[in-house]
Amino acid sequence: MYFHKNFLALCEMKVSVHQQKMKVWVVLAALACWISTVEPQCFKAVTEKEHKRAVYKVRFTTKGATRNSYLMFMKDLYNALKVRANITGDIPVLPPPSAQPTDPEQYLLVELSNGYQNVTLALNISNVYILGYRPGGSGSSYFFSDVPIDARNVFFPNTHRESLPFTGRYGALEAAAGVSDRRKIPLGIDKLRQHIDNMNYIQPSSSGGPIARALIVCIQMVSEAVRLRNIEKEILEVAEPRADGTYGVFCPDGLLMKYENNWGRISSAIQSATNGIFTTPIRLEYDRQTLVLNTTRQVLFIIAIMPLKCRDRGANLELLHMPASISSYEFSSLLPIAMRSIGLEDNDDDCERVLAPTSYIIGQNGLCVDVYQGSYHDGNKIILSECGQNQANQLWTLRTDDNTIRSGGKCLTTYGYSSGSYVMIYDCDTAVSDVTKWKIRSDGSIRNPESGLVLTVSKDSSGMINLVLDNNFYGSRQAWYASNNSKPSVTTIVGYNGLCLLASGSQVWLQKCVGEDAEQWAIYPDETIRPQKNRDGCLKYANAGGDLVTVGTCDGWIEERWRFQSDGTILHVVTEQVMDVKDTGATLPEITVNYYSDQRLSQIWFQVPM
């Protein structure tokens, strides 16, 4: 265990045991035992004015680095950034920039070492931007030319603070590095080791190109990787040493660069979304391809942390929120659309919120909520059916002004307030008000406030799939997703040591990824995970039926409901535990669930879209 003497300051840190669990306050000294070559620490920022408030330092060394040591570095950096972040939602939101540039609490230090030399990076925690660096024990420190003097004075006391001959913008760095595109600069452990040497031995004033290249590598392997889990995943793929001790490299592709360039814009879209639906779709155009992002759920397993972009966003924080107890939290209402909202203080031009969006409501097995036979006479039942192409009877407007859900100008309405009451379409003005009111809860259910019951799928003897009210038991038949894309996403799920999740029959395990069909999984809107080759089967965990995750026939019950989360975990909703590896030493590790542990790297997963 590594205890730094400055931990005697006993800086208090708010730590989330997990986004689904209660948050506890602990003394940071108790966390000094974080393992591996990563050594996060807290120390007093010392300047000429002797600041007493805490600045956090996170360490990583390339010497003896492995996939797991880099992954732990990412976890520790993520945790340090969350100290002052808003963690009431599923995606932590970083604090706004301080009005006082000299406030040390808005900064973070990252010390990188290669076993011989080290370099300390200064980061702004409001956006994870690198501001400057100090080589080893040098008497000089260097800052991007656009960093204010007041901010520079917070860092590296007793050094001569110098300006770099470029700003921290990618365009300026690429020009200084002599490349037209940063994709030409490879990333990897060996590359980082070499750049740490360069930052110690090369003077920026005499040779700015190597320093610009080094900073491009640092920005992507530190800042971008903690912001964007798809970049972290790619670096992890080359972070395990080969047999000869060398490491692989990778260059970001066009899509990763688009995510880097649009992190702030995507964050704005999430924070201004209504019911998880973006006001304006985000188009990422790359390498003659286009990826369209429409909903928060599409990026929930990619965006790990966000800058604060839309300041008046209380309702949207609730949209992202997962409760400490699955039975205790609900949204204040179905969030707005056909009108434009007011009151958002925009940090950019992307914070306009559309009120009362119109979309599909997708439920069990990827089917759409449907007004039966498209007939809008009062009392006609609501069913689930195959999603069509913008069929009017499957399009619903989610209104927050009156908490109704409407299709064809009429309201989704419950016949009564008891379990089993059927759900119908009815005239909004003539129906009793309370039977037309609905709240979307953070657990994915749609609840009638008067009865306390939720929308539930119920198949009758004829095979018709109807909607009724029932108690919330957190089955997949009670999970709903508002989106204009009804198709399940197909992905590979990568876990411990870069192994792929596979299934054969009922068995589920990890093995080396080889690109075969058995590695592909379909992620359904009803929060089920299904083998691509067997979409009638769902990943299940039966709490009372053994400790292994298996594949069984999808039936809409509690065992098969999972949620991908921004910290890389996969939550089993009803048990509030996360997917884990039973025995990490096994040749073909089987899968189980456990309570979240910050030290269990086997609970971290990545998606690789097909």
ZAMARGU-4260 file (C-alpha; in steps of 0.2 Angstrom, whole numbers, plus 5000, padded with zeros to 4 digits):
<rodrens>
0) 5000/5000/5000 | 5006/5018/4996 | 5002/5031/5008 | 5008/5049/5004 | 5012/5060/5018
5) 5000/5074/5012 | 4986/5062/5015 | 4987/5068/5033 | 4977/5083/5026 | 4963/5070/5026
10) 4954/5078/5011 | 4936/5072/5012 | 4930/5065/4996 | 4912/5060/4991 | 4913/5043/4983
15) 4899/5034/4974 | 4899/5016/4979 | 4889/5013/4963 | 4877/5024/4953 | 4864/5012/4959
20) 4869/5012/4978 | 4868/5024/4991 | 4882/5037/4991 | 4894/5037/5007 | 4906/5049/5013
25) 4924/5042/5016 | 4940/5050/5021 | 4952/5050/5006 | 4966/5042/5017 | 4956/5026/5017
30) 4957/5026/4998 | 4976/5027/4998 | 4977/5009/4996 | 4971/5009/4978 | 4981/4996/4970
35) 4992/4993/4954 | 5005/5005/4947 | 4992/5019/4948 | 4993/5029/4964 | 4980/5043/4966
40) 4983/5055/4979 | 4978/5071/4987 | 4989/5085/4991 | 4989/5103/4995 | 4991/5115/4981
45) 5005/5126/4985 | 5007/5143/4976 | 5014/5160/4981 | 4997/5162/4991 | 4998/5145/4999
50) 4981/5138/4994 | 4975/5126/5007 | 4961/5117/4997 | 4963/5100/4989 | 4970/5096/4972
55) 4970/5078/4967 | 4984/5069/4958 | 4983/5052/4949 | 4998/5042/4943 | 5002/5030/4930
60) 5018/5022/4924 | 5022/5014/4907 | 5035/5003/4916 | 5028/4986/4917 | 5011/4992/4911
65) 4997/4980/4907 | 4979/4981/4901 | 4973/4980/4919 | 4985/4994/4926 | 4979/5006/4912
70) 4961/5001/4916 | 4964/5005/4934 | 4972/5021/4930 | 4956/5026/4920 | 4945/5021/4934
75) 4955/5031/4947 | 4955/5046/4935 | 4937/5044/4933 | 4934/5043/4952 | 4945/5059/4954
80) 4935/5069/4942 | 4918/5063/4950 | 4923/5071/4967 | 4915/5088/4962 | 4904/5081/4948
85) 4885/5080/4949 | 4882/5061/4950 | 4864/5062/4952 | 4862/5055/4935 | 4868/5040/4926
90) 4882/5051/4917 | 4892/5062/4929 | 4892/5080/4924 | 4908/5090/4928 | 4906/5106/4938
95) 4906/5123/4928 | 4922/5133/4927 | 4925/5142/4943 | 4923/5161/4943 | 4940/5162/4951
100) 4954/5155/4940 | 4965/5153/4955 | 4953/5141/4964 | 4964/5125/4965 | 4948/5114/4967
105) 4944/5116/4949 | 4960/5107/4944 | 4968/5090/4944 | 4986/5083/4941 | 4991/5068/4932
110) 5008/5061/4934 | 5015/5050/4920 | 5031/5040/4922 | 5041/5028/4911 | 5051/5022/4926
115) 5066/5034/4922 | 5057/5051/4919 | 5041/5058/4923 | 5030/5072/4918 | 5015/5080/4927
120) 5000/5086/4917 | 4988/5100/4924 | 4970/5097/4920 | 4955/5108/4921 | 4941/5097/4929
125) 4927/5106/4921 | 4931/5099/4904 | 4947/5088/4907 | 4957/5099/4895 | 4976/5098/4898
130) 4982/5116/4902 | 5001/5113/4903 | 5015/5101/4910 | 5030/5101/4921 | 5044/5089/4916
135) 5051/5079/4930 | 5059/5090/4943 | 5063/5103/4931 | 5064/5121/4936 | 5052/5126/4921
140) 5034/5122/4917 | 5025/5125/4901 | 5007/5130/4897 | 4997/5132/4881 | 4997/5150/4875
145) 4979/5152/4878 | 4979/5148/4897 | 4977/5163/4908 | 4991/5169/4919 | 4980/5167/4935
150) 4977/5149/4931 | 4995/5145/4927 | 5000/5152/4944 | 4990/5138/4953 | 5002/5125/4947
155) 5020/5121/4949 | 5027/5133/4962 | 5045/5138/4961 | 5046/5135/4943 | 5048/5147/4928
160) 5031/5146/4919 | 5033/5148/4900 | 5021/5148/4886 | 5021/5135/4873 | 5021/5141/4855
165) 5004/5135/4851 | 4986/5133/4859 | 4978/5117/4865 | 4967/5116/4850 | 4969/5100/4840
170) 4971/5111/4824 | 4985/5121/4832 | 4994/5105/4839 | 4992/5096/4822 | 5000/5110/4813
175) 5014/5112/4826 | 5017/5093/4825 | 5018/5094/4806 | 5004/5082/4802 | 4988/5086/4793
180) 4978/5074/4803 | 4981/5067/4821 | 4976/5050/4815 | 4994/5049/4808 | 5001/5050/4826
185) 5000/5032/4834 | 4994/5029/4852 | 5001/5016/4864 | 5011/5012/4879 | 5028/5012/4871
190) 5023/5028/4862 | 5018/5036/4878 | 5035/5031/4886 | 5044/5039/4872 | 5035/5055/4873
195) 5038/5056/4892 | 5056/5056/4887 | 5054/5069/4874 | 5045/5081/4886 | 5059/5080/4898
200) 5074/5082/4885 | 5067/5093/4872 | 5064/5112/4874 | 5048/5118/4866 | 5055/5134/4861
205) 5069/5126/4851 | 5059/5111/4844 | 5040/5112/4846 | 5035/5098/4834 | 5040/5083/4846
210) 5031/5092/4860 | 5015/5095/4850 | 5015/5076/4845 | 5018/5071/4864 | 5004/5082/4869
215) 4992/5075/4856 | 4996/5058/4863 | 4994/5063/4881 | 4977/5072/4877 | 4970/5056/4869
220) 4977/5043/4881 | 4972/5053/4896 | 4958/5066/4893 | 4949/5058/4878 | 4950/5041/4885
225) 4942/5045/4902 | 4928/5055/4892 | 4925/5042/4879 | 4924/5023/4883 | 4926/5018/4865
230) 4943/5027/4865 | 4948/5019/4881 | 4943/5002/4874 | 4955/5004/4859 | 4969/5009/4870
235) 4966/4994/4881 | 4968/4983/4866 | 4986/4988/4864 | 4990/4990/4883 | 4995/4972/4886
240) 5014/4968/4882 | 5018/4955/4869 | 5030/4941/4873 | 5045/4951/4869 | 5039/4965/4881
245) 5034/4977/4867 | 5017/4985/4865 | 5006/4987/4850 | 5000/5004/4843 | 4984/5010/4836
250) 4978/5026/4827 | 4961/5033/4830 | 4949/5030/4815 | 4937/5043/4808 | 4923/5038/4820
255) 4933/5040/4835 | 4939/5057/4829 | 4921/5062/4827 | 4917/5057/4844 | 4932/5067/4851
260) 4927/5082/4841 | 4909/5081/4846 | 4910/5076/4865 | 4903/5093/4870 | 4890/5093/4857
265) 4884/5076/4862 | 4884/5081/4880 | 4873/5096/4875 | 4861/5085/4866 | 4860/5073/4882
270) 4857/5087/4894 | 4844/5096/4883 | 4835/5079/4878 | 4817/5076/4882 | 4813/5059/4888
275) 4830/5054/4882 | 4826/5060/4864 | 4838/5073/4856 | 4830/5089/4851 | 4841/5088/4834
280) 4849/5071/4829 | 4868/5072/4829 | 4876/5066/4812 | 4893/5060/4813 | 4900/5059/4796
285) 4916/5049/4794 | 4925/5039/4780 | 4910/5040/4768 | 4899/5034/4782 | 4886/5042/4793
290) 4881/5038/4811 | 4865/5046/4817 | 4863/5048/4836 | 4845/5051/4842 | 4844/5046/4860
295) 4853/5046/4876 | 4853/5027/4877 | 4863/5026/4861 | 4878/5034/4869 | 4876/5029/4887
300) 4889/5016/4886 | 4901/5027/4877 | 4900/5044/4885 | 4908/5041/4902 | 4907/5059/4909
305) 4901/5076/4902 | 4905/5094/4904 | 4890/5105/4910 | 4883/5113/4894 | 4865/5117/4899
310) 4863/5125/4916 | 4844/5124/4919 | 4843/5105/4917 | 4835/5098/4933 | 4822/5088/4923
315) 4835/5081/4912 | 4846/5076/4926 | 4831/5066/4932 | 4829/5058/4915 | 4847/5051/4917
320) 4845/5046/4935 | 4845/5029/4942 | 4838/5028/4959 | 4847/5022/4975 | 4833/5010/4977
325) 4823/5004/4962 | 4807/5006/4971 | 4810/5024/4977 | 4812/5036/4963 | 4801/5043/4949
330) 4802/5057/4937 | 4792/5072/4940 | 4783/5070/4924 | 4784/5064/4906 | 4796/5076/4899
335) 4790/5089/4886 | 4789/5091/4866 | 4778/5100/4852 | 4782/5117/4860 | 4799/5125/4863
340) 4805/5126/4881 | 4812/5142/4889 | 4824/5144/4904 | 4839/5134/4897 | 4855/5144/4900
345) 4865/5138/4885 | 4884/5137/4885 | 4883/5135/4867 | 4869/5134/4853 | 4864/5116/4856
350) 4854/5117/4872 | 4837/5121/4865 | 4824/5109/4871 | 4810/5103/4861 | 4794/5100/4871
355) 4782/5086/4868 | 4792/5074/4857 | 4783/5062/4845 | 4790/5044/4844 | 4787/5026/4845
360) 4786/5018/4862 | 4795/5002/4861 | 4792/4987/4873 | 4794/4969/4875 | 4803/4960/4861
365) 4805/4976/4851 | 4787/4978/4848 | 4778/4995/4847 | 4763/5002/4857 | 4749/5002/4845
370) 4731/5009/4844 | 4722/4993/4839 | 4718/4992/4820 | 4721/5011/4819 | 4704/5014/4826
375) 4702/5029/4838 | 4685/5026/4844 | 4684/5029/4863 | 4688/5013/4873 | 4698/5004/4859
380) 4712/4994/4867 | 4730/4997/4866 | 4741/4983/4860 | 4759/4979/4855 | 4763/4975/4837
385) 4777/4975/4824 | 4784/4992/4822 | 4779/4999/4805 | 4786/5014/4795 | 4779/5029/4805
390) 4762/5022/4806 | 4751/5035/4814 | 4743/5023/4827 | 4761/5019/4833 | 4767/5037/4835
395) 4764/5045/4852 | 4767/5063/4858 | 4774/5064/4876 | 4767/5080/4884 | 4773/5087/4900
400) 4761/5102/4901 | 4747/5089/4906 | 4757/5073/4909 | 4747/5064/4895 | 4753/5052/4881
405) 4743/5055/4865 | 4741/5047/4848 | 4729/5055/4835 | 4725/5068/4847 | 4718/5056/4860
410) 4725/5050/4876 | 4732/5034/4882 | 4720/5030/4896 | 4718/5016/4909 | 4700/5009/4912
415) 4703/5008/4931 | 4715/5009/4945 | 4717/4990/4949 | 4729/4977/4944 | 4724/4970/4927
420) 4714/4986/4921 | 4716/4987/4903 | 4723/5002/4894 | 4714/5010/4880 | 4713/5026/4869
425) 4700/5039/4874 | 4695/5057/4872 | 4707/5068/4883 | 4693/5080/4887 | 4679/5069/4892
430) 4689/5056/4902 | 4692/5057/4920 | 4708/5067/4922 | 4718/5055/4933 | 4716/5040/4921
435) 4725/5049/4907 | 4740/5054/4918 | 4757/5045/4916 | 4774/5047/4923 | 4790/5039/4916
440) 4801/5033/4930 | 4820/5031/4930 | 4818/5012/4930 | 4810/5012/4913 | 4792/5010/4918
445) 4777/5021/4914 | 4767/5024/4929 | 4749/5029/4932 | 4751/5041/4948 | 4734/5038/4954
450) 4735/5019/4955 | 4753/5018/4958 | 4753/5004/4944 | 4763/5003/4929 | 4761/4999/4910
455) 4763/4980/4908 | 4762/4968/4893 | 4748/4954/4895 | 4745/4941/4881 | 4727/4935/4881
460) 4721/4917/4876 | 4720/4922/4857 | 4738/4928/4857 | 4734/4946/4857 | 4747/4957/4866
465) 4737/4969/4876 | 4743/4983/4888 | 4736/4983/4906 | 4741/4990/4923 | 4750/4979/4936
470) 4762/4981/4951 | 4780/4985/4946 | 4790/4969/4947 | 4804/4975/4936 | 4801/4962/4922
475) 4806/4966/4904 | 4788/4966/4900 | 4787/4982/4910 | 4802/4991/4901 | 4798/5005/4889
480) 4809/5015/4877 | 4804/5031/4868 | 4813/5031/4851 | 4811/5033/4832 | 4823/5018/4830
485) 4814/5002/4835 | 4828/4990/4829 | 4839/4981/4842 | 4858/4986/4841 | 4870/4971/4837
490) 4886/4972/4846 | 4901/4962/4853 | 4902/4963/4872 | 4920/4963/4878 | 4925/4960/4896
495) 4939/4955/4907 | 4956/4954/4899 | 4948/4959/4882 | 4939/4942/4881 | 4922/4941/4872
500) 4906/4936/4879 | 4899/4920/4871 | 4884/4908/4873 | 4880/4891/4867 | 4864/4883/4872
505) 4861/4889/4890 | 4879/4892/4894 | 4888/4909/4894 | 4907/4912/4896 | 4921/4922/4890
510) 4935/4917/4878 | 4947/4925/4866 | 4938/4936/4853 | 4940/4928/4835 | 4926/4937/4826
515) 4913/4923/4825 | 4894/4924/4825 | 4893/4917/4843 | 4901/4933/4849 | 4887/4944/4843
520) 4873/4950/4854 | 4857/4959/4851 | 4853/4973/4864 | 4834/4975/4864 | 4824/4991/4869
525) 4816/4980/4883 | 4833/4979/4891 | 4836/4961/4887 | 4852/4955/4880 | 4850/4941/4867
530) 4862/4930/4857 | 4861/4936/4839 | 4859/4918/4833 | 4845/4915/4845 | 4834/4930/4848
535) 4821/4920/4857 | 4834/4917/4871 | 4839/4930/4884 | 4853/4932/4896 | 4846/4928/4913
540) 4851/4928/4931 | 4840/4919/4943 | 4845/4925/4961 | 4837/4909/4969 | 4842/4897/4955
545) 4861/4897/4956 | 4875/4909/4954 | 4878/4909/4935 | 4871/4920/4921 | 4863/4908/4908
550) 4853/4909/4892 | 4835/4905/4893 | 4819/4908/4884 | 4813/4926/4885 | 4797/4927/4895
555) 4796/4945/4901 | 4801/4942/4919 | 4813/4949/4931 | 4828/4937/4928 | 4832/4944/4910
560) 4832/4963/4913 | 4849/4972/4911 | 4855/4990/4910 | 4871/4996/4902 | 4879/5010/4912
565) 4891/5024/4908 | 4904/5018/4921 | 4905/5002/4910 | 4895/4990/4922 | 4880/4980/4916
570) 4866/4981/4930 | 4855/4967/4933 | 4840/4978/4937 | 4830/4968/4950 | 4845/4962/4961
575) 4854/4979/4959 | 4870/4969/4956 | 4882/4970/4941 | 4888/4957/4929 | 4904/4949/4934
580) 4916/4935/4931 | 4914/4921/4943 | 4933/4915/4942 | 4945/4926/4933 | 4958/4912/4933
585) 4947/4900/4924 | 4951/4895/4906 | 4934/4899/4900 | 4927/4910/4914 | 4909/4909/4918
590) 4898/4924/4921 | 4889/4929/4937 | 4883/4945/4946 | 4890/4953/4961 | 4888/4969/4971
595) 4899/4983/4963 | 4917/4984/4969 | 4928/4998/4963 | 4943/4986/4963 | 4935/4972/4952
600) 4940/4975/4935 | 4930/4960/4930 | 4915/4971/4931 | 4920/4982/4917 | 4913/4979/4900
605) 4913/4987/4882 | 4902/4986/4867 | 4909/4984/4849 | 4895/4988/4837 | 4894/4977/4822
</rodrens>
